[in-house]
Amino acid sequence: MFYKIGDPHGLPHDPFKSCVVPRPIGWISTIGADGAVNLAPYSFFNAVAAEPPMVMFSTNGKQAHGPKDSVANAEATGEFVCNMAAWDLRDPLNLTSTPVPPEVDEFELAGLETEPSELVKPPRVKASPTHLECVYHQTLELPCDIEGGRNAICVGRVVGVHIQDEFLTGGKIDIARIKPLARLGYRDYTVAEKVLTLSRPKED
């Protein structure tokens, strides 16, 4: 099938988000200018550079209580933390996606224990296998077809990395043990638990 964006596709649900999969989930913790702590999952998330290490997460559309807190907080305070989403944390992670007012602490809502960061102020999800402490770099505003909505890419520079020792095997992060969660579109998710190695070809 083929459909042009903006025209009816004839399917019961929009298939676009399932055409780019799997997408890692950035579990972003921030602190607002008023000191309120926020934690939210973003499936539009990824690493975008290595030297220096940079990551991005993107907020979409219109929210029930105004602009999404994570981007607004990162812009206001200049810091955020990316906590890795893992299989064992799927239920509390899902709870932190609840559309609640900015003053609600999602760590408390989901029953998650915090841990202080080393270089930035936002706390970390203690149970997460890895954490990336980030300083805000810039926001890229994108077009938004929803009136009153906002599509924005928030980019940060990673300044500190935490890895739980139990998930290091032979000097490498043991992804199969962590079982990171990833988004497949719709309400579907998957787990990364099978790892294969492909060597990059060399020019003759």
C-alpha positions in Angstrom: 0.0 0.0 0.0 0.9 3.6 -0.3 -0.6 6.7 1.2 0.3 10.4 1.1 0.7 12.1 4.5 -2.4 14.2 5.1 -4.6 11.8 3.1 -6.6 9.0 4.6 -4.5 5.7 4.9 -7.5 3.5 5.6 -5.9 1.7 8.5 -7.4 1.6 12.0 -4.2 3.3 13.5 -1.5 5.5 12.1 1.4 3.2 11.0 4.1 5.8 10.9 5.7 5.2 14.3 5.9 1.5 13.5 8.0 2.2 10.4 11.0 3.4 12.4 11.6 0.7 15.0 12.8 -0.3 17.5 13.3 3.1 19.2 15.2 3.3 22.5 13.4 4.9 25.4 15.0 7.9 27.1 13.7 8.0 30.7 14.4 11.7 31.4 14.7 13.2 34.8 14.8 16.9 35.3 14.3 19.6 37.9 12.1 22.7 37.2 13.1 26.2 38.0 10.8 25.9 41.1 12.7 22.9 42.3 9.9 20.4 41.3 11.4 17.0 40.2 10.1 15.4 37.0 10.6 12.0 35.4 9.1 11.0 32.0 9.8 8.4 29.2 10.4 9.5 25.6 10.5 7.0 22.7 11.8 9.7 20.4 15.3 9.5 21.9 18.7 8.6 20.8 22.5 9.2 20.8 23.4 11.6 18.0 27.2 12.1 18.3 30.1 10.5 20.1 32.9 13.1 20.2 31.6 14.8 22.3 28.8 12.4 23.3 25.4 14.0 22.6 21.9 12.8 23.0 18.4 14.0 22.0 14.8 13.5 23.1 11.8 15.0 21.5 8.5 16.2 22.8 5.4 15.8 20.6 2.0 17.4 20.2 -0.2 18.9 22.9 -0.2 17.8 26.5 -3.1 17.9 29.0 -1.3 20.3 31.4 0.6 22.5 29.0 4.1 22.1 27.6 5.9 18.9 28.6 7.9 19.4 31.7 11.1 17.7 30.6 12.0 20.1 27.7 10.8 23.1 29.7 12.9 22.1 32.7 16.0 21.4 30.6 15.7 24.8 29.0 15.2 26.5 32.3 17.9 24.8 34.4 20.3 23.6 31.7 20.5 20.0 32.9 18.8 16.5 32.6 19.6 12.9 33.1 18.9 9.9 30.7 18.1 6.8 32.8 18.1 3.5 30.9 14.7 1.8 30.7 15.0 -1.9 31.3 12.6 -4.9 31.4 12.5 -5.1 35.1 11.4 -1.4 35.3 8.6 -1.6 32.7 5.8 -1.0 35.2 7.1 2.0 37.0 8.3 3.4 33.7 4.8 3.1 32.3 3.4 4.9 35.4 5.7 7.8 34.8 4.0 8.4 31.5 0.8 9.4 33.3 -0.2 13.0 32.3 0.0 14.7 35.7 0.5 18.4 36.6 4.1 19.7 36.9 4.0 19.7 40.7 3.6 15.9 40.8 6.8 14.0 41.5 6.8 11.0 39.2 9.5 9.3 41.3 7.0 9.2 44.2 4.1 8.3 41.9 5.9 5.2 40.6 7.5 4.3 43.9 11.0 4.8 42.5 14.1 5.4 44.7 16.3 8.2 43.6 20.1 8.6 43.7 22.0 11.9 43.5 23.9 12.7 40.3 27.6 13.7 40.4 27.7 16.7 38.0 24.1 17.8 37.6 21.2 18.5 39.9 18.4 16.2 38.6 18.3 12.9 40.5 18.8 9.5 38.9 16.5 6.4 38.9 18.6 4.3 41.3 17.4 1.0 39.8 18.4 1.9 36.2 21.4 0.1 34.8 23.0 3.2 33.3 22.6 6.9 33.6 23.8 9.8 31.3 24.2 13.1 33.1 23.7 15.9 30.5 23.9 19.6 30.2 21.5 21.3 27.9 22.8 22.3 24.5 19.9 23.6 22.4 16.3 23.0 21.3 15.3 22.6 17.7 11.7 23.6 17.1 9.9 21.5 14.5 6.5 22.1 12.7 3.5 20.9 14.6 0.1 20.1 12.9 -1.7 20.2 16.3 -3.0 23.7 17.2 -1.3 24.7 20.5 1.1 21.8 20.3 4.8 21.7 20.2 7.3 19.4 18.5 10.7 20.1 19.8 14.0 18.3 19.9 16.1 18.8 23.0 19.8 18.1 22.6 22.2 17.7 25.5 25.9 17.0 25.9 26.8 14.0 28.1 29.2 15.0 30.9 29.0 12.0 33.1 28.2 8.3 32.7 27.1 5.8 35.4 27.1 2.0 34.8 26.0 -0.4 37.5 29.0 -2.8 38.0 26.7 -5.9 38.0 25.9 -5.2 34.3 29.6 -5.1 33.2 30.9 -8.4 31.8 34.4 -8.6 30.4 34.6 -4.8 30.4 31.5 -4.4 28.3 27.9 -3.5 29.1 25.9 -6.7 29.2 22.9 -5.7 27.1 21.4 -9.2 27.2 21.3 -9.1 31.0 19.9 -5.6 31.1 17.1 -6.3 28.5 16.5 -2.6 27.5 13.0 -1.7 26.5 12.3 -0.2 23.1 9.1 1.2 21.4 7.5 -0.4 18.4 4.7 2.0 17.8 1.0 1.7 18.8 1.1 0.5 22.4 3.7 -2.2 21.5 7.2 -2.6 23.0 10.1 -5.0 22.6 13.1 -6.1 24.7 16.7 -6.2 23.5 18.0 -9.5 24.7 19.6 -11.2 21.7 23.0 -9.8 20.8 25.0 -10.5 17.6 28.3 -9.1 16.4 29.1 -7.9 12.9 32.6 -6.7 12.0 32.7 -3.6 9.8 34.2 -4.4 6.4 37.6 -3.0 5.5 38.5 -1.6 2.1 40.9 -3.8 0.1 
